[in-house]
Amino acid sequence: MAKPWATFGVDLHLDRSGPGLRRGLTDALREAVRGGRLAPGTRLPSSRSLAADLGVARNTVAEVYADLVAEGWLAARQGSGTRVADRTPATPDHRPAPHRREPARPAYDLIPGTPELASFPRTQWLRAARRALTAAPDRALGYGDPRGHAALRTALAGYLSRARGVHADPDRIVVCAGFLGGLGVLADLLRHRGTRSVAVESYGLPHHRGLLTRAGLATPPLPFDDRGTRPPDDDPATAGAVLLTPSHQFPVGLPLLPERRTALIDRARRTGGLVLEDDYDGEFRYDRQPVGALQGLDPDRVVYLGTASKSLAPALRLGWLVLPPSLVEDAMAAMTGRTPGVLDQLTLAEFLASGDYDRHVRAARLRYRRRRDALVAALAERAPDVHVTGIAAGLHAVLRLPPGTEQQAVRSAAWHGLAVHGLSAFRHPEADVAPLDALVVGYGTPPDHAWAGALDALCRALP
């Protein structure tokens, strides 16, 4: 028989005799929120209490709550239980209500790819901006060189040569609007030169593949095994260009093996193709000397892409391409209307020349290493069955899970107020690789004062 749940004055009639109990409870709660019978902010009973009230298993209620938290209908907070998310219910005809609010944000953001924004060097950046603007001649405020201001290209050439082993002549550097801005320029350039495809890694960022696809380029996946990305065979489908993260593969975290680096360059020379090197996290290596940029092996076949988004902040929208000589003229034409603002370029040039950039990166590297070490120690103590990989560099770790548990772990993380991604979110849909169950946990974003709480919630969320 069906039993009404009247804790909130809301009748949820559930048939406990059928196999659809969990789905029925999920639908009933969702409809109660959607229709306004459960108001935003309403606190729900604990999973134990509701299970006892309904006469069902506690795990069933916990899983329903986790599903609705992941969908945005409910919100879980440390110390305040589970509540109805702060959102405007849909109108009766299911059209979106005006001024719909977004679901409540998670307590801890562990999505990889963002640095700690609270540590942005505001004072030093402002000082560099004042010096740069004071010293800038009037002509610097004109339209200028489509490759970017010469002062920044010169400063980048010196820094990249010293820190990353890049062969970087200022005349071969193009300043662009972050990594995606540079990749968009390259996509247009390659398409106009007759390239039909850019091979990408089996695990990588979906929006990179999406940008290339929208530019009219195919994105076949590169081979992948337990040692990381493998160079492709001499297949015409992958002969045009290859995009990869050789220093610290995102998200799996493995560097491209030395023999595979050499094989990749040899293949590019043999086929006349290009290698697009995304130097993701290249500056944040912790246990040994940084792996030099692949571009140093053959500056005529490798395009180097770098950005200040991880070392400083994504909002700056400053990135750079180091191009083979044969691409510079075409890249200048493709940059029309895409060059970032010159004042930010001059500020970054001054920031590099003053040494403030090096000091900031050194401090950030120490901070992120401490966080990584705390993450590894906490998991070793509280979740010893979870295998941590990909931690030699970067701003994230890969937490390998028992087979078949990834989605459960993502839901559990949401239940504990964590925003995390499963590794499957980064898998190329056409990749011929066995699925790996894992969480990709970013440790760059939370401010220092929240890191201990984030670690505690993560350990409690893991199976």
C-alpha positions as CSV (number, residue, x, y, z in Angstrom):
1,M,0.0,0.0,0.0
2,A,1.0,3.5,-0.6
3,K,1.9,5.7,2.4
4,P,1.9,9.5,2.4
5,W,4.9,11.4,3.6
6,A,3.4,14.3,5.5
7,T,6.5,15.8,7.2
8,F,6.1,18.9,5.1
9,G,2.4,18.6,4.5
10,V,3.2,17.0,1.2
11,D,1.7,13.6,0.2
12,L,4.2,11.4,-1.6
13,H,2.4,8.2,-2.3
14,L,4.9,5.5,-2.9
15,D,4.4,1.9,-4.0
16,R,7.0,0.0,-1.9
17,S,6.2,-3.4,-3.5
18,G,7.6,-2.7,-7.0
19,P,11.1,-2.4,-8.3
20,G,10.7,1.3,-9.1
21,L,10.8,2.6,-5.5
22,R,13.9,4.7,-6.0
23,R,12.7,6.2,-9.2
24,G,9.3,6.8,-7.8
25,L,10.7,8.7,-4.8
26,T,13.0,10.7,-7.1
27,D,10.1,11.7,-9.3
28,A,7.9,12.5,-6.4
29,L,10.4,14.8,-4.7
30,R,11.4,16.4,-8.0
31,E,7.7,17.2,-8.8
32,A,7.2,18.6,-5.3
33,V,10.0,21.0,-5.8
34,R,9.1,21.8,-9.4
35,G,5.5,22.5,-8.5
36,G,6.4,24.7,-5.5
37,R,5.0,22.4,-2.8
38,L,8.5,22.2,-1.4
39,A,9.8,25.8,-1.1
40,P,13.4,26.8,-1.7
41,G,15.4,26.5,1.5
42,T,13.1,23.8,3.0
43,R,15.2,21.4,5.0
44,L,14.6,17.7,4.3
45,P,14.8,15.1,7.0
46,S,18.0,13.0,7.2
47,S,18.2,9.9,5.0
48,R,17.9,7.8,8.1
49,S,14.8,9.6,9.3
50,L,13.0,9.6,6.0
51,A,13.9,5.9,5.4
52,A,12.3,5.0,8.8
53,D,9.3,7.1,8.0
54,L,8.7,5.5,4.6
55,G,9.8,2.0,5.7
56,V,12.5,1.7,3.1
57,A,16.3,1.2,3.1
58,R,18.4,4.2,4.1
59,N,20.7,3.7,1.1
60,T,17.7,4.2,-1.2
61,V,16.9,7.6,0.3
62,A,20.6,8.6,0.3
63,E,20.9,7.7,-3.4
64,V,17.7,9.7,-4.3
65,Y,19.1,12.7,-2.4
66,A,22.4,12.4,-4.2
67,D,20.7,12.2,-7.6
68,L,18.6,15.3,-6.9
69,V,21.6,17.2,-5.6
70,A,23.5,16.3,-8.8
71,E,20.5,17.5,-10.9
72,G,20.3,20.8,-8.9
73,W,17.0,20.3,-7.3
74,L,18.5,19.9,-3.8
75,A,21.6,21.3,-2.2
76,A,23.8,19.7,0.4
77,R,25.8,21.8,2.9
78,Q,28.3,20.9,5.6
79,G,26.5,21.2,8.9
80,S,23.1,22.2,7.5
81,G,21.8,19.0,6.0
82,T,20.0,18.7,2.7
83,R,17.7,21.5,1.6
84,V,15.6,22.4,-1.5
85,A,17.9,24.4,-3.8
86,D,17.3,28.1,-4.2
87,R,15.7,28.1,-7.7
88,T,12.4,29.4,-9.2
89,P,9.9,26.6,-9.9
90,A,8.7,26.1,-13.5
91,T,5.4,27.5,-14.5
92,P,2.5,25.0,-14.8
93,D,2.9,24.8,-18.6
94,H,6.6,23.9,-18.0
95,R,7.9,27.0,-19.8
96,P,10.9,28.5,-18.0
97,A,9.9,31.1,-15.5
98,P,11.4,34.6,-16.0
99,H,14.5,35.5,-14.0
100,R,15.2,31.8,-13.1
101,R,18.0,31.6,-10.5
102,E,20.9,29.2,-10.9
103,P,21.1,26.2,-8.5
104,A,23.1,26.8,-5.4
105,R,26.9,26.4,-5.9
106,P,28.7,23.6,-4.3
107,A,30.6,24.2,-1.1
108,Y,34.0,23.2,-2.6
109,D,35.0,23.5,-6.2
110,L,37.4,20.7,-7.2
111,I,37.0,21.0,-10.9
112,P,40.5,20.9,-12.4
113,G,42.0,23.6,-14.5
114,T,41.8,26.8,-12.4
115,P,44.4,28.3,-10.1
116,E,43.7,29.8,-6.7
117,L,42.3,33.2,-7.7
118,A,42.7,34.6,-4.2
119,S,46.5,34.5,-4.6
120,F,46.5,36.6,-7.8
121,P,49.4,39.2,-7.2
122,R,47.1,42.3,-7.2
123,T,49.7,44.7,-5.7
124,Q,52.5,43.6,-8.0
125,W,50.2,43.6,-11.1
126,L,49.0,47.1,-10.3
127,R,52.5,48.3,-9.8
128,A,53.6,46.8,-13.2
129,A,50.5,48.3,-14.9
130,R,51.4,51.8,-13.6
131,R,55.0,51.5,-14.7
132,A,54.0,50.1,-18.1
133,L,51.4,52.8,-18.8
134,T,53.7,55.6,-17.6
135,A,56.5,54.4,-19.9
136,A,54.4,53.6,-23.0
137,P,54.8,56.0,-25.9
138,D,51.7,57.4,-27.5
139,R,52.0,55.1,-30.5
140,A,51.6,52.1,-28.3
141,L,48.0,53.0,-27.9
142,G,47.3,52.6,-31.7
143,Y,46.3,49.4,-33.5
144,G,49.8,48.1,-33.6
145,D,51.3,44.8,-34.7
146,P,48.7,42.0,-35.1
147,R,51.2,39.6,-33.5
148,G,51.0,41.6,-30.3
149,H,53.2,44.3,-28.8
150,A,56.9,43.9,-29.4
151,A,57.7,44.5,-25.7
152,L,55.6,41.4,-24.6
153,R,56.9,39.2,-27.5
154,T,60.5,40.1,-26.5
155,A,59.8,39.4,-22.8
156,L,58.1,36.1,-23.6
157,A,61.0,35.0,-25.9
158,G,63.4,35.4,-23.1
159,Y,61.2,33.7,-20.5
160,L,60.2,30.7,-22.6
161,S,63.8,30.1,-23.7
162,R,65.0,30.2,-20.1
163,A,62.1,28.4,-18.3
164,R,60.7,26.0,-20.9
165,G,63.5,25.4,-23.4
166,V,61.5,26.9,-26.3
167,H,63.3,28.3,-29.3
168,A,61.4,31.6,-29.4
169,D,62.3,34.5,-31.6
170,P,60.1,37.5,-30.9
171,D,59.2,37.7,-34.6
172,R,57.7,34.2,-34.4
173,I,55.5,34.8,-31.4
174,V,51.8,35.8,-31.7
175,V,50.0,37.0,-28.6
176,C,46.4,35.8,-28.5
177,A,43.3,35.7,-26.2
178,G,44.2,32.8,-24.0
179,F,44.7,29.2,-25.1
180,L,41.3,28.9,-26.8
181,G,42.0,32.1,-28.8
182,G,45.3,30.7,-30.0
183,L,43.7,27.3,-30.9
184,G,40.9,29.1,-32.8
185,V,43.5,31.0,-34.8
186,L,45.4,27.8,-35.6
187,A,42.1,26.0,-36.6
188,D,41.3,28.7,-39.1
189,L,44.9,28.8,-40.4
190,L,45.0,25.0,-40.8
191,R,41.6,24.8,-42.5
192,H,42.6,27.5,-45.0
193,R,45.8,25.6,-45.8
194,G,43.9,22.5,-46.7
195,T,44.2,20.5,-43.4
196,R,41.2,18.3,-42.9
197,S,41.9,16.9,-39.4
198,V,43.7,17.5,-36.1
199,A,44.3,14.3,-34.1
200,V,43.7,14.7,-30.4
201,E,44.4,12.7,-27.3
202,S,42.0,9.9,-26.2
203,Y,41.5,11.8,-22.9
204,G,41.3,15.6,-23.2
205,L,39.1,18.7,-22.8
206,P,35.8,18.3,-24.8
207,H,35.7,22.0,-25.6
208,H,39.0,21.8,-27.4
209,R,37.6,19.1,-29.6
210,G,34.4,21.2,-30.1
211,L,36.3,24.2,-31.2
212,L,38.2,22.2,-33.8
213,T,35.0,20.5,-35.0
214,R,33.2,23.9,-35.4
215,A,36.1,25.0,-37.5
216,G,35.4,22.2,-39.9
217,L,38.2,19.9,-38.8
218,A,37.9,16.2,-37.9
219,T,39.3,15.2,-34.5
220,P,40.3,11.5,-34.6
221,P,41.7,10.2,-31.3
222,L,45.3,9.3,-30.8
223,P,46.2,5.8,-29.6
224,F,46.5,5.5,-25.8
225,D,47.9,2.8,-23.5
226,D,48.9,2.4,-19.8
227,R,52.0,4.4,-20.5
228,G,50.1,7.3,-22.0
229,T,49.6,8.8,-25.5
230,R,51.2,7.0,-28.5
231,P,52.1,8.7,-31.8
232,P,49.8,7.7,-34.6
233,D,50.7,5.5,-37.5
234,D,51.2,7.2,-40.9
235,D,47.5,7.4,-41.5
236,P,46.4,10.1,-43.9
237,A,43.5,10.8,-41.5
238,T,45.9,12.0,-38.8
239,A,48.7,13.4,-41.1
240,G,47.6,17.1,-40.9
241,A,48.2,18.0,-37.3
242,V,48.3,16.5,-33.8
243,L,47.2,18.4,-30.6
244,L,48.6,17.0,-27.3
245,T,49.9,17.9,-23.9
246,P,53.3,16.3,-23.8
247,S,54.7,17.7,-20.5
248,H,51.8,16.7,-18.3
249,Q,49.0,15.0,-20.1
250,F,45.6,16.4,-19.2
251,P,43.8,14.8,-17.5
252,V,45.6,11.5,-17.0
253,G,48.8,13.2,-15.9
254,L,51.5,11.1,-17.7
255,P,54.4,12.9,-19.5
256,L,55.0,11.8,-23.1
257,L,57.8,9.2,-23.0
258,P,61.1,10.3,-24.5
259,E,61.0,7.6,-27.2
260,R,57.5,8.7,-28.1
261,R,58.5,12.4,-28.2
262,T,61.2,11.5,-30.7
263,A,58.8,9.2,-32.7
264,L,56.2,12.0,-32.9
265,I,58.7,14.5,-34.3
266,D,60.1,12.0,-36.8
267,R,56.6,11.3,-38.0
268,A,55.8,15.1,-38.4
269,R,59.0,15.4,-40.5
270,R,58.1,12.4,-42.6
271,T,54.5,13.4,-43.3
272,G,54.9,17.2,-43.4
273,G,52.4,17.5,-40.6
274,L,52.4,19.8,-37.5
275,V,52.5,19.1,-33.8
276,L,50.4,21.5,-31.7
277,E,52.0,21.5,-28.2
278,D,49.6,22.5,-25.4
279,D,52.1,23.3,-22.6
280,Y,49.4,22.6,-19.9
281,D,50.8,23.0,-16.4
282,G,54.3,23.2,-17.8
283,E,55.5,25.5,-15.0
284,F,54.1,23.4,-12.1
285,R,56.3,20.3,-11.6
286,Y,57.1,19.2,-8.1
287,D,59.4,16.2,-7.7
288,R,62.0,16.7,-10.4
289,Q,63.2,19.2,-13.0
290,P,60.5,20.4,-15.4
291,V,60.2,18.4,-18.7
292,G,61.4,20.7,-21.5
293,A,59.0,21.8,-24.2
294,L,58.6,19.5,-27.2
295,Q,59.1,22.5,-29.4
296,G,62.8,22.5,-28.6
297,L,63.2,19.3,-30.6
298,D,62.1,20.8,-33.9
299,P,60.9,24.5,-34.0
300,D,59.9,24.1,-37.7
301,R,57.4,21.3,-37.0
302,V,56.0,22.2,-33.6
303,V,53.6,25.0,-32.7
304,Y,54.0,25.9,-29.0
305,L,50.8,27.2,-27.2
306,G,51.2,28.8,-23.8
307,T,48.9,30.8,-21.5
308,A,48.9,32.9,-18.3
309,S,45.5,31.3,-17.3
310,K,47.0,28.7,-14.9
311,S,50.0,30.7,-13.7
312,L,48.1,34.0,-13.1
313,A,44.4,34.0,-13.9
314,P,42.1,33.0,-16.7
315,A,40.4,36.4,-16.7
316,L,43.5,38.0,-18.2
317,R,42.8,36.2,-21.5
318,L,46.5,36.3,-22.4
319,G,48.1,33.4,-24.3
320,W,50.8,33.0,-27.0
321,L,51.8,31.0,-30.0
322,V,55.4,30.3,-31.0
323,L,55.2,29.4,-34.7
324,P,57.4,27.9,-37.3
325,P,58.5,30.6,-39.8
326,S,56.3,29.2,-42.5
327,L,53.1,30.0,-40.5
328,V,53.9,33.5,-39.2
329,E,52.4,35.4,-42.2
330,D,49.2,33.3,-42.3
331,A,48.8,33.7,-38.5
332,M,49.1,37.5,-38.8
333,A,46.3,37.5,-41.3
334,A,44.2,35.2,-39.1
335,M,44.8,37.5,-36.1
336,T,42.9,40.4,-37.6
337,G,40.6,41.7,-34.8
338,R,41.7,39.1,-32.3
339,T,44.7,40.7,-30.6
340,P,44.3,41.2,-26.8
341,G,44.3,44.7,-25.3
342,V,47.7,46.4,-25.5
343,L,47.6,47.7,-21.9
344,D,47.4,44.2,-20.5
345,Q,50.1,43.1,-22.8
346,L,52.4,45.9,-21.6
347,T,51.6,45.0,-18.0
348,L,52.6,41.4,-18.5
349,A,55.7,42.4,-20.3
350,E,56.7,44.6,-17.3
351,F,55.6,41.8,-14.9
352,L,58.0,39.4,-16.6
353,A,60.9,41.8,-16.9
354,S,60.7,42.8,-13.3
355,G,61.0,39.3,-12.0
356,D,57.6,39.4,-10.3
357,Y,56.3,36.7,-12.6
358,D,59.1,34.3,-11.6
359,R,58.6,35.0,-7.9
360,H,54.8,34.5,-8.2
361,V,55.3,31.1,-10.0
362,R,57.8,29.9,-7.4
363,A,55.4,30.8,-4.5
364,A,52.5,29.2,-6.4
365,R,54.5,26.0,-7.0
366,L,55.2,25.7,-3.3
367,R,51.6,26.3,-2.4
368,Y,50.3,23.7,-4.8
369,R,52.9,21.2,-3.8
370,R,51.8,21.5,-0.2
371,R,48.2,20.9,-1.2
372,R,49.1,17.9,-3.3
373,D,51.1,16.4,-0.5
374,A,48.1,17.0,1.9
375,L,45.8,15.3,-0.6
376,V,48.0,12.3,-0.9
377,A,48.5,11.9,2.8
378,A,44.8,12.3,3.6
379,L,43.8,9.7,1.0
380,A,46.5,7.3,2.2
381,E,45.1,7.5,5.8
382,R,41.4,7.6,5.1
383,A,40.9,6.0,1.7
384,P,43.7,3.6,1.2
385,D,42.0,1.7,-1.6
386,V,42.1,4.7,-3.8
387,H,45.1,4.9,-6.0
388,V,46.4,8.4,-6.7
389,T,48.2,9.1,-10.0
390,G,49.2,12.0,-12.2
391,I,50.7,14.0,-9.3
392,A,54.2,14.8,-10.5
393,A,53.0,18.1,-11.9
394,G,50.0,20.3,-12.5
395,L,46.9,21.4,-10.5
396,H,45.0,18.1,-10.2
397,A,45.3,14.4,-9.3
398,V,43.6,11.4,-10.7
399,L,41.9,9.1,-8.1
400,R,41.6,5.6,-9.5
401,L,38.5,3.8,-8.3
402,P,37.2,0.2,-8.3
403,P,35.6,-0.7,-11.6
404,G,32.1,0.5,-12.1
405,T,32.1,3.0,-9.2
406,E,32.9,6.3,-10.9
407,Q,29.3,7.6,-11.3
408,Q,28.5,6.6,-7.8
409,A,31.5,8.5,-6.6
410,V,30.5,11.6,-8.5
411,R,27.0,11.5,-7.0
412,S,28.5,11.0,-3.5
413,A,30.8,14.0,-4.0
414,A,27.8,16.1,-5.0
415,W,26.0,14.9,-1.9
416,H,29.0,16.1,0.2
417,G,29.0,19.5,-1.4
418,L,31.9,18.9,-3.9
419,A,32.1,19.8,-7.5
420,V,34.3,17.1,-9.2
421,H,34.5,15.5,-12.6
422,G,34.8,11.8,-13.4
423,L,37.5,10.8,-15.8
424,S,34.9,9.6,-18.3
425,A,33.9,13.3,-18.9
426,F,37.2,13.7,-20.7
427,R,37.2,10.5,-22.8
428,H,37.0,11.0,-26.6
429,P,33.7,9.3,-27.7
430,E,35.6,7.5,-30.5
431,A,38.6,6.4,-28.4
432,D,39.5,2.7,-28.6
433,V,40.5,2.4,-25.0
434,A,39.1,0.5,-22.0
435,P,37.2,2.9,-19.7
436,L,39.0,3.9,-16.5
437,D,37.0,4.6,-13.4
438,A,38.5,7.6,-11.7
439,L,37.8,11.1,-10.3
440,V,39.8,14.1,-11.6
441,V,40.3,16.3,-8.5
442,G,41.6,19.8,-8.9
443,Y,43.5,21.2,-5.9
444,G,44.2,24.6,-7.3
445,T,40.9,26.4,-6.9
446,P,39.9,26.3,-3.2
447,P,41.5,29.1,-1.1
448,D,43.9,28.0,1.6
449,H,41.3,28.5,4.4
450,A,38.9,26.0,2.7
451,W,41.4,23.3,1.7
452,A,41.1,21.3,4.9
453,G,37.3,21.2,4.7
454,A,37.5,20.2,1.0
455,L,39.8,17.3,1.8
456,D,37.6,16.1,4.7
457,A,34.5,16.2,2.4
458,L,36.4,14.4,-0.4
459,C,37.6,11.6,1.9
460,R,34.0,11.1,3.2
461,A,32.6,11.0,-0.3
462,L,34.9,8.3,-1.6
463,P,33.8,4.6,-1.7
